[in-house]
Amino acid sequence: MILISVYPLPHHDGRLACSLPLGIKRYSLGDTLMTNSELSLRLARLRDAAPIANLSRDLIEYGLQWRWTPARIAASIRAPNVNVLVAYLHENIGGFGIMRYGDDDAHLDLLAVAQPLRREGIGRQLLEWLEKCALVAGISKIALEVRAGNEGAQLFYKRMGYRPLVELPGYYQGIEAALRMGRDLSRRGVDHKVPRVQYKLAGFGVLELDLRSLSRRP
């Protein structure tokens, strides 16, 4: 059972940390979830745009022209069909993920974890949470691009159930090829065996969502 503690924050008008397409509605469940006493995952706020952009520049876009600037990150934070999720550790952003949700599929725009915090499961937690939002929205197919030379990232995604689809020559500004990878969440592996998620509402008890039923569209 995965417990997600949610605490309402007026800054986000009490919106749920799962964006649903075809609307786009964010339910009134707050936007912070705690995974343990030290690490917290929550939706990004506008003030997080600059540190997220800096992490993208240093960890993802190195050697390329900086495209995911603070302004672009801020636009993603504002977008109703995008979740920008951050991992906080000791009041610092240690990682983040950006997923864009469409009507039928989703795209992982960015995912990064700071070097000192790698191999602690933070990237897995970020990605799994974004994937669960896709399932809630009735989306099972997710795609992403990774640098062809980044074997470490490719291995991580393979372990998360993603498979290589096609190589895209010159995808990154004509400098480096990309490997497009994808996953069908309807074929859930060990990381998605538990189909229920509990949202613990401060002062309102626990709301349990059955992802198997919520992921089915009428």
C-alpha positions in Angstrom: 0.0 0.0 0.0 1.4 3.4 -1.0 0.5 6.2 1.5 0.6 9.7 0.2 0.0 12.5 2.7 -1.6 15.5 1.1 -1.6 19.0 2.8 -3.7 21.8 1.2 -1.7 24.8 0.2 -3.7 28.0 -0.7 -1.0 28.9 -3.3 -2.4 26.3 -5.6 -6.0 26.8 -4.8 -6.1 23.3 -3.2 -5.6 21.5 -6.5 -4.7 17.9 -6.7 -1.2 16.8 -7.6 -2.5 14.8 -10.5 -3.5 16.7 -13.6 -6.3 15.1 -15.6 -6.7 15.7 -19.3 -10.0 16.7 -21.0 -10.6 19.6 -18.8 -8.1 19.9 -17.3 -9.3 19.5 -13.7 -7.2 19.3 -10.5 -9.2 17.9 -7.7 -9.2 19.6 -4.3 -6.8 17.4 -2.5 -3.8 19.7 -2.0 -0.4 19.4 -3.6 2.2 18.0 -1.2 2.9 14.4 -0.5 5.3 13.0 2.0 7.2 9.7 1.5 9.3 9.7 4.6 10.6 12.0 7.3 13.3 13.5 5.1 12.2 13.4 1.5 9.0 15.1 0.3 7.5 15.2 -3.2 5.3 18.0 -4.2 4.1 20.0 -7.2 6.5 22.8 -8.1 5.7 26.4 -7.4 6.7 29.3 -9.5 9.6 30.1 -7.2 11.0 26.7 -8.0 11.4 27.5 -11.7 14.9 28.9 -11.5 16.4 26.0 -9.4 14.7 23.4 -11.6 16.0 25.1 -14.8 19.5 25.2 -13.3 19.4 21.5 -12.6 18.2 20.9 -16.2 21.0 23.0 -17.6 23.7 21.2 -15.5 22.4 17.6 -15.5 20.5 17.2 -18.7 21.4 20.0 -21.2 25.1 20.1 -20.7 26.9 20.7 -24.0 23.7 22.1 -25.5 22.1 25.4 -25.8 20.0 26.0 -22.7 16.4 25.5 -23.7 14.6 24.7 -20.5 15.1 28.2 -19.0 13.3 29.5 -15.9 10.6 31.0 -18.1 9.9 27.7 -19.9 9.8 25.8 -16.6 7.4 28.4 -15.2 5.2 28.0 -18.2 5.1 24.2 -17.6 4.2 24.8 -13.9 1.3 27.0 -15.0 0.1 24.6 -17.7 -3.1 22.7 -16.8 -2.0 19.5 -18.5 1.5 19.3 -17.1 2.8 18.1 -13.7 6.1 19.5 -12.5 7.0 17.4 -9.5 10.0 18.2 -7.2 11.8 16.1 -4.6 12.7 18.2 -1.6 15.4 17.0 0.8 16.4 19.3 3.7 14.7 22.2 2.1 16.6 21.8 -1.2 15.4 20.5 -4.5 17.2 17.3 -5.0 15.4 16.2 -8.2 12.4 16.9 -10.4 10.3 15.4 -13.1 8.0 17.0 -15.8 5.3 15.0 -17.4 2.9 16.3 -20.1 -0.5 14.5 -20.3 -2.5 14.3 -23.6 -5.8 12.6 -24.3 -4.3 9.2 -25.1 -0.7 9.3 -24.1 1.8 11.2 -21.9 5.4 12.4 -22.5 8.1 12.7 -19.9 9.8 16.0 -20.8 12.5 16.0 -18.1 13.7 13.9 -15.2 16.8 14.6 -13.1 18.3 13.9 -9.7 21.2 15.8 -8.2 24.5 13.8 -8.4 24.9 13.4 -4.6 21.4 12.0 -4.2 21.5 9.4 -7.0 21.0 5.7 -6.2 18.7 6.6 -3.4 15.5 5.8 -5.2 14.4 9.4 -5.8 14.2 9.1 -9.5 12.1 6.0 -9.2 9.7 7.7 -6.8 9.4 10.8 -9.1 8.7 8.7 -12.1 6.3 6.3 -10.4 4.2 9.1 -9.1 4.0 10.8 -12.5 3.0 7.4 -14.0 0.3 6.9 -11.4 -1.2 10.2 -12.4 -1.3 9.0 -16.0 -3.2 5.9 -14.9 -5.7 7.9 -13.0 -6.3 9.9 -16.1 -6.9 6.8 -18.2 -3.5 7.0 -20.0 -1.3 4.0 -20.3 1.3 4.9 -22.9 4.2 7.1 -22.0 7.1 8.2 -24.2 10.4 9.9 -23.5 13.7 10.8 -25.2 17.1 10.3 -23.8 20.5 11.2 -25.1 22.0 8.4 -27.1 25.3 8.6 -25.2 23.7 8.5 -21.8 23.8 4.8 -21.1 23.2 5.3 -17.3 19.8 7.0 -18.0 18.9 4.4 -20.6 19.6 1.6 -18.0 17.5 3.4 -15.4 14.5 3.7 -17.8 14.9 0.0 -18.9 14.7 -1.0 -15.2 11.5 1.1 -14.9 9.9 -0.9 -17.8 10.7 1.4 -20.7 11.8 -0.1 -24.0 13.8 1.4 -26.9 11.6 2.5 -29.8 13.7 4.4 -32.3 16.9 6.4 -32.6 16.5 10.0 -33.7 19.7 11.3 -35.3 20.5 14.9 -34.5 17.5 15.3 -32.2 19.4 17.4 -29.7 20.1 20.6 -31.7 21.8 18.7 -34.4 24.6 17.8 -32.0 23.5 14.4 -30.6 21.1 11.7 -31.4 18.3 10.7 -29.0 16.8 7.3 -28.2 13.1 7.4 -27.9 11.8 5.0 -25.3 8.2 4.0 -24.3 6.2 2.1 -21.8 2.7 0.7 -21.8 1.5 1.0 -18.2 -1.3 -1.5 -18.9 1.4 -4.1 -18.8 2.4 -3.2 -15.2 5.5 -4.9 -13.7 6.6 -5.3 -10.2 6.7 -1.5 -9.6 3.0 -1.2 -10.3 1.6 -4.3 -8.7 -0.3 -2.3 -6.1 -3.3 -0.8 -7.9 -4.5 1.3 -5.0 -3.3 4.7 -3.8 -4.3 6.3 -0.6 -4.5 10.1 -0.3 -4.4 11.0 3.4 -6.3 14.3 3.8 -5.3 16.4 6.8 -8.5 16.5 9.0 -10.6 14.6 6.4 -9.6 11.0 6.8 -8.2 8.9 3.9 -9.4 8.8 0.3 -8.4 5.6 -1.4 -8.3 5.5 -5.2 -8.5 2.3 -7.1 -6.3 2.9 -10.1 -7.8 -0.1 -11.9 -11.2 1.5 -12.0 -10.1 5.1 -12.4 -7.9 4.3 -15.4 -10.9 2.9 -17.4 -12.6 5.3 -19.6 -16.3 5.0 -20.3 
